[in-house]
Amino acid sequence: MSAEKKLRHEPDAQRYTLRVGNDLVSVVDYAVNGDRVSFTRTYTNPVWRGQGHAAEIVEFAVNDVEAAGRTVVPMCWYVGKWFDEHPERASVLAT
């Protein structure tokens, strides 16, 4: 039986997290500037890399920002790459 995967927004820490069981697998850090949210860093623990976790946490974070009526400023290379690979989500990008 595999451990439960949990995606969370932790606004006090200004981050989104993905945990599997008790392991912190991946994080997206951000900063808020009005109606824009700058995603400043995406990090995946090396032992968990290559399994799609970064893409999953970025999608979760983008969906949350969109639901709040805000837009994303991709400050980290990975988030920029994610948007390049998901042109259908361009409406969430800050102009």
C-alpha positions as CSV (number, residue, x, y, z in Angstrom):
1,M,0.0,0.0,0.0
2,S,1.5,3.4,-1.0
3,A,1.5,6.4,1.2
4,E,-1.1,9.1,0.8
5,K,-0.2,12.1,-1.4
6,K,-1.2,15.5,-0.1
7,L,-1.1,18.8,-1.9
8,R,-1.4,21.9,0.3
9,H,-1.3,25.7,0.2
10,E,0.6,27.0,3.2
11,P,-0.1,30.8,3.1
12,D,1.7,31.5,6.3
13,A,4.9,30.1,4.7
14,Q,4.1,31.5,1.3
15,R,4.4,28.1,-0.4
16,Y,2.6,25.1,-1.8
17,T,3.7,21.7,-0.8
18,L,3.4,18.1,-2.0
19,R,3.9,15.4,0.6
20,V,3.8,11.7,0.3
21,G,3.2,10.3,3.7
22,N,5.4,12.3,6.0
23,D,8.0,13.1,3.3
24,L,8.1,16.6,1.9
25,V,8.5,15.9,-1.8
26,S,8.1,19.1,-3.6
27,V,7.6,22.9,-2.9
28,V,6.7,26.0,-4.8
29,D,7.6,29.2,-3.0
30,Y,5.9,32.5,-3.9
31,A,5.5,36.2,-3.2
32,V,2.3,38.2,-3.5
33,N,2.3,41.6,-5.1
34,G,-1.3,42.8,-5.4
35,D,-3.2,40.6,-7.8
36,R,0.1,39.0,-9.0
37,V,1.7,35.9,-7.5
38,S,5.4,35.5,-8.3
39,F,6.5,31.8,-8.2
40,T,10.0,32.3,-7.0
41,R,11.3,28.7,-6.6
42,T,10.3,25.2,-7.4
43,Y,12.1,22.4,-5.5
44,T,11.8,18.7,-5.5
45,N,13.8,16.5,-3.1
46,P,16.4,14.7,-5.2
47,V,15.2,11.2,-4.3
48,W,11.7,12.0,-5.7
49,R,12.8,13.7,-8.9
50,G,11.8,12.4,-12.4
51,Q,8.4,11.3,-11.3
52,G,6.3,14.3,-12.3
53,H,5.9,15.8,-8.8
54,A,7.1,19.3,-9.8
55,A,4.6,19.5,-12.6
56,E,1.9,18.3,-10.3
57,I,2.6,20.9,-7.6
58,V,2.9,23.7,-10.2
59,E,-0.4,22.8,-11.7
60,F,-2.0,22.7,-8.2
61,A,-0.5,26.2,-7.4
62,V,-1.6,27.7,-10.8
63,N,-5.1,26.4,-10.3
64,D,-5.2,27.9,-6.8
65,V,-3.9,31.3,-8.0
66,E,-6.4,31.3,-10.8
67,A,-9.3,30.4,-8.5
68,A,-8.4,33.4,-6.3
69,G,-8.6,35.7,-9.4
70,R,-4.9,36.4,-9.5
71,T,-2.2,35.9,-12.1
72,V,1.2,34.2,-12.1
73,V,4.6,35.7,-12.6
74,P,7.0,32.8,-13.4
75,M,10.2,33.9,-11.7
76,C,11.7,30.4,-11.6
77,W,12.8,28.6,-14.8
78,Y,10.7,25.5,-14.1
79,V,7.4,27.5,-13.8
80,G,8.3,29.2,-17.1
81,K,8.9,25.9,-18.7
82,W,5.6,24.5,-17.3
83,F,3.7,27.4,-18.9
84,D,5.6,26.8,-22.2
85,E,4.4,23.2,-22.1
86,H,0.8,24.3,-21.2
87,P,-0.1,27.1,-23.6
88,E,-3.8,26.6,-22.8
89,R,-3.0,28.1,-19.4
90,A,-1.6,31.4,-20.8
91,S,-4.6,33.3,-19.4
92,V,-3.2,32.8,-15.9
93,L,0.1,34.5,-16.8
94,A,0.5,38.2,-15.7
95,T,0.8,40.6,-18.6
